[in-house]
Amino acid sequence: MGNYGIGTYQSIANGVQVGSGFPTAPMTLTHPYAGSYGGTYGYLLDTTIKAPGSVSWTPAPEIGIDGIGNSIIRGFPQMAWNYPIMRPDHWYKINFLHDLSAKAPPGFQYIVLIQFLDIKGSGALAQQLARWDPITASTRTMAAFYGVQLKFSYIGSAALVAGTPVSVLS
């Protein structure tokens, strides 16, 4: 644990989730969609995510070569975290995080901050913004989910704005 993480964009305060996106001051009535009260928005990076059994990386497609021999790349890379087997409690936690990513303010829905081991094998941690596609599982029994895949697309499509707070839940 600690190497892989998924961060959702929400109201954060000192690394602790303070509400469902619109926290209010105690004993104060406010409209739930009136804004951010008592917190700042940023990414809460949950590093208690179980490491996947395997990671598959699909680089951005090369569509040709320009006049001087440089590759022309169009699109963005994709990554899939593959779990051969997953306990139900972890499945529900992952689905809860996916639901949180959908409830983000406009423009941030399903955009998450992922943390993973560098694909070049250096062992360094990398963090990128990505779109989190729906979670899939091939089979389910009472005791486990099999063939679970978390797919992230458009990796690096948006730059993390300097000054955006990232709190780590570990």
C-alpha positions as CSV (number, residue, x, y, z in Angstrom):
1,M,0.0,0.0,0.0
2,G,1.0,3.6,-0.4
3,N,2.2,3.2,-4.0
4,Y,-1.1,3.2,-5.8
5,G,-3.7,5.9,-5.2
6,I,-6.8,7.5,-6.6
7,G,-7.6,11.1,-5.7
8,T,-11.0,12.7,-6.1
9,Y,-11.6,16.4,-6.5
10,Q,-13.6,17.6,-3.4
11,S,-13.6,19.9,-0.5
12,I,-10.6,19.1,1.7
13,A,-9.2,20.4,5.0
14,N,-5.9,19.2,6.3
15,G,-6.1,15.8,4.6
16,V,-9.5,14.9,6.1
17,Q,-12.7,14.8,4.1
18,V,-14.9,17.4,5.6
19,G,-18.1,16.8,3.7
20,S,-19.7,15.7,0.6
21,G,-18.4,18.6,-1.5
22,F,-20.2,21.5,0.2
23,P,-19.3,21.5,3.9
24,T,-21.0,24.0,6.1
25,A,-20.1,25.7,9.4
26,P,-21.7,24.0,12.4
27,M,-25.2,25.2,13.3
28,T,-25.5,27.3,10.1
29,L,-28.2,26.7,7.5
30,T,-27.0,27.2,4.0
31,H,-28.1,26.1,0.6
32,P,-26.2,22.8,-0.3
33,Y,-25.2,24.1,-3.7
34,A,-24.4,27.7,-2.7
35,G,-20.6,27.1,-2.7
36,S,-17.7,25.9,-0.6
37,Y,-18.0,26.7,3.1
38,G,-15.1,26.0,5.5
39,G,-12.9,24.2,3.0
40,T,-10.8,24.5,-0.1
41,Y,-11.2,22.3,-3.2
42,G,-8.4,20.0,-4.1
43,Y,-7.6,16.3,-4.6
44,L,-7.9,13.9,-1.7
45,L,-5.5,11.2,-2.7
46,D,-6.4,7.8,-1.2
47,T,-3.2,5.7,-1.0
48,T,-4.9,2.8,0.8
49,I,-5.8,1.4,-2.6
50,K,-4.6,-2.2,-3.1
51,A,-1.9,-2.6,-5.7
52,P,-3.2,-4.2,-8.9
53,G,-2.1,-7.6,-10.0
54,S,-0.9,-6.1,-13.3
55,V,-0.9,-2.8,-15.1
56,S,-1.3,-2.4,-18.8
57,W,-0.2,0.8,-20.5
58,T,-1.4,1.9,-24.0
59,P,0.7,4.8,-25.3
60,A,-0.9,7.6,-27.3
61,P,-1.3,6.5,-30.9
62,E,1.3,7.5,-33.5
63,I,-0.5,8.5,-36.7
64,G,2.4,9.2,-38.9
65,I,5.7,10.9,-39.4
66,D,6.2,14.6,-40.3
67,G,8.5,16.0,-43.0
68,I,11.7,15.7,-40.9
69,G,11.0,12.2,-39.5
70,N,9.5,13.0,-36.1
71,S,6.5,11.0,-34.9
72,I,3.1,12.6,-35.0
73,I,1.1,11.7,-31.9
74,R,-2.6,12.2,-31.6
75,G,-4.6,11.5,-28.5
76,F,-3.7,10.4,-25.0
77,P,-2.3,7.3,-23.3
78,Q,-4.5,4.9,-21.4
79,M,-3.8,2.7,-18.4
80,A,-5.7,-0.3,-16.9
81,W,-5.2,-1.6,-13.4
82,N,-6.1,-5.3,-13.5
83,Y,-7.1,-7.3,-10.4
84,P,-7.5,-11.0,-10.9
85,I,-9.5,-11.2,-7.6
86,M,-10.9,-8.6,-5.3
87,R,-12.7,-8.8,-1.9
88,P,-16.2,-7.3,-1.7
89,D,-15.1,-4.6,0.8
90,H,-12.4,-3.3,-1.6
91,W,-14.9,-3.5,-4.5
92,Y,-17.4,-1.3,-2.7
93,K,-14.6,1.1,-1.6
94,I,-13.4,1.5,-5.3
95,N,-17.0,2.1,-6.4
96,F,-17.5,4.7,-3.7
97,L,-14.5,6.5,-5.0
98,H,-15.8,6.3,-8.5
99,D,-19.1,7.7,-7.3
100,L,-17.3,10.6,-5.6
101,S,-15.5,11.4,-8.9
102,A,-18.9,11.8,-10.5
103,K,-20.1,14.2,-7.9
104,A,-17.3,16.7,-8.4
105,P,-18.0,20.3,-9.5
106,P,-18.7,20.9,-13.2
107,G,-15.6,20.2,-15.3
108,F,-14.1,17.8,-12.9
109,Q,-16.5,14.9,-13.1
110,Y,-14.6,11.6,-13.4
111,I,-11.3,13.4,-13.5
112,V,-9.1,11.9,-10.9
113,L,-5.5,12.2,-9.8
114,I,-3.9,8.7,-10.0
115,Q,-0.7,7.7,-8.4
116,F,1.2,4.7,-9.7
117,L,4.7,3.3,-10.0
118,D,6.5,4.7,-13.0
119,I,5.9,2.5,-16.1
120,K,9.6,2.7,-17.1
121,G,10.4,0.5,-14.2
122,S,12.4,3.0,-12.2
123,G,10.3,2.4,-9.1
124,A,9.5,6.2,-8.8
125,L,6.0,7.3,-8.1
126,A,4.2,9.2,-10.8
127,Q,1.0,11.3,-10.5
128,Q,-1.2,12.2,-13.4
129,L,-4.7,13.5,-14.0
130,A,-6.9,11.1,-15.9
131,R,-10.5,10.3,-16.8
132,W,-11.8,7.3,-14.8
133,D,-13.9,5.0,-17.0
134,P,-16.5,2.7,-15.6
135,I,-15.3,-0.2,-13.4
136,T,-15.7,-3.7,-14.9
137,A,-15.6,-7.2,-13.4
138,S,-15.9,-10.4,-15.3
139,T,-17.5,-12.5,-12.6
140,R,-18.9,-12.1,-9.1
141,T,-19.5,-14.6,-6.3
142,M,-20.6,-14.1,-2.7
143,A,-17.0,-14.1,-1.6
144,A,-15.1,-12.2,-4.3
145,F,-15.1,-10.3,-7.6
146,Y,-13.0,-11.7,-10.4
147,G,-11.4,-10.0,-13.4
148,V,-11.8,-6.5,-12.1
149,Q,-10.4,-3.7,-14.2
150,L,-10.0,0.0,-13.4
151,K,-9.4,1.9,-16.7
152,F,-8.0,5.4,-16.9
153,S,-8.0,7.2,-20.2
154,Y,-6.9,10.7,-21.3
155,I,-3.9,10.4,-19.0
156,G,-2.2,13.8,-18.8
157,S,-5.0,15.6,-20.6
158,A,-5.2,18.3,-18.0
159,A,-2.4,19.8,-16.1
160,L,-2.7,20.0,-12.3
161,V,-3.0,23.8,-11.7
162,A,-0.1,25.0,-9.5
163,G,-1.4,25.7,-6.0
164,T,-4.2,23.0,-6.2
165,P,-3.9,21.3,-2.8
166,V,-3.4,17.5,-2.7
167,S,-4.0,15.9,0.6
168,V,-3.0,12.3,1.1
169,L,-5.1,9.8,3.0
170,S,-3.0,6.8,3.9
